[in-house]
């Protein structure tokens, strides 16, 4: 899980995320991290979660949109060597 409270932080500004959006973020994070060894280490999961938060705060909150963001973050991680 993302361990989010009802708020996400970006540039020092607190933004409320809906329960649906947070649930979608959790689902996408878990599905994406299954592709990493042992479900991903803390830094990898955090990297992907931060990308998901940024996307959600920009209005991208569907499973499809968040999935694209997570897959791009995963590809970036894999390109960096994990």
WODA-V828966 format. One record per residue. N is the residue number from 1. RES is the residue in three letters. SS is DSSP state (H for helix, E for strand, C for the rest). PSI is psi as a letter, one per 40 degrees, with the letter a starting at -180 (none if undefined). OMEGA is omega as a letter, one per 40 degrees, with the letter a starting at -180 (* if undefined). Layout:
n=N res=RES ss=SS psi=PSI omega=OMEGA
n=N res=RES ss=SS psi=PSI omega=OMEGA
This chain:
n=1 res=UNK ss=C psi=i omega=a
n=2 res=UNK ss=C psi=e omega=a
n=3 res=UNK ss=C psi=f omega=i
n=4 res=UNK ss=C psi=i omega=i
n=5 res=UNK ss=C psi=a omega=i
n=6 res=UNK ss=C psi=e omega=a
n=7 res=UNK ss=E psi=i omega=i
n=8 res=UNK ss=E psi=i omega=a
n=9 res=UNK ss=E psi=h omega=i
n=10 res=UNK ss=E psi=h omega=i
n=11 res=UNK ss=C psi=f omega=i
n=12 res=UNK ss=C psi=e omega=a
n=13 res=UNK ss=E psi=h omega=a
n=14 res=UNK ss=E psi=h omega=a
n=15 res=UNK ss=E psi=h omega=i
n=16 res=UNK ss=E psi=h omega=i
n=17 res=UNK ss=C psi=i omega=a
n=18 res=UNK ss=C psi=i omega=i
n=19 res=UNK ss=H psi=d omega=i
n=20 res=UNK ss=H psi=d omega=i
n=21 res=UNK ss=H psi=d omega=i
n=22 res=UNK ss=H psi=d omega=i
n=23 res=UNK ss=H psi=d omega=i
n=24 res=UNK ss=H psi=d omega=i
n=25 res=UNK ss=H psi=d omega=i
n=26 res=UNK ss=H psi=d omega=a
n=27 res=UNK ss=H psi=d omega=a
n=28 res=UNK ss=H psi=d omega=i
n=29 res=UNK ss=H psi=d omega=a
n=30 res=UNK ss=H psi=d omega=i
n=31 res=UNK ss=H psi=d omega=a
n=32 res=UNK ss=H psi=d omega=a
n=33 res=UNK ss=H psi=e omega=i
n=34 res=UNK ss=C psi=d omega=i
n=35 res=UNK ss=C psi=e omega=i
n=36 res=UNK ss=C psi=i omega=i
n=37 res=UNK ss=H psi=h omega=i
n=38 res=UNK ss=H psi=f omega=i
n=39 res=UNK ss=H psi=e omega=i
n=40 res=UNK ss=C psi=i omega=i
n=41 res=UNK ss=C psi=i omega=a
n=42 res=UNK ss=H psi=d omega=a
n=43 res=UNK ss=H psi=d omega=i
n=44 res=UNK ss=H psi=d omega=i
n=45 res=UNK ss=H psi=d omega=a
n=46 res=UNK ss=H psi=d omega=i
n=47 res=UNK ss=H psi=d omega=i
n=48 res=UNK ss=H psi=d omega=i
n=49 res=UNK ss=H psi=d omega=i
n=50 res=UNK ss=H psi=d omega=i
n=51 res=UNK ss=H psi=d omega=i
n=52 res=UNK ss=H psi=d omega=i
n=53 res=UNK ss=H psi=d omega=i
n=54 res=UNK ss=H psi=d omega=a
n=55 res=UNK ss=H psi=d omega=a
n=56 res=UNK ss=H psi=d omega=i
n=57 res=UNK ss=H psi=d omega=i
n=58 res=UNK ss=C psi=e omega=i
n=59 res=UNK ss=C psi=e omega=i
n=60 res=UNK ss=C psi=h omega=a
n=61 res=UNK ss=C psi=e omega=i
n=62 res=UNK ss=C psi=i omega=i
n=63 res=UNK ss=H psi=d omega=a
n=64 res=UNK ss=H psi=d omega=a
n=65 res=UNK ss=H psi=d omega=a
n=66 res=UNK ss=H psi=d omega=i
n=67 res=UNK ss=H psi=d omega=i
n=68 res=UNK ss=H psi=d omega=i
n=69 res=UNK ss=H psi=d omega=a
n=70 res=UNK ss=H psi=d omega=i
n=71 res=UNK ss=H psi=d omega=i
n=72 res=UNK ss=H psi=d omega=i
n=73 res=UNK ss=H psi=d omega=i
n=74 res=UNK ss=H psi=d omega=i
n=75 res=UNK ss=H psi=d omega=i
n=76 res=UNK ss=H psi=d omega=i
n=77 res=UNK ss=H psi=d omega=a
n=78 res=UNK ss=H psi=d omega=i
n=79 res=UNK ss=H psi=d omega=i
n=80 res=UNK ss=C psi=e omega=a
n=81 res=UNK ss=C psi=e omega=i
n=82 res=UNK ss=C psi=none omega=*
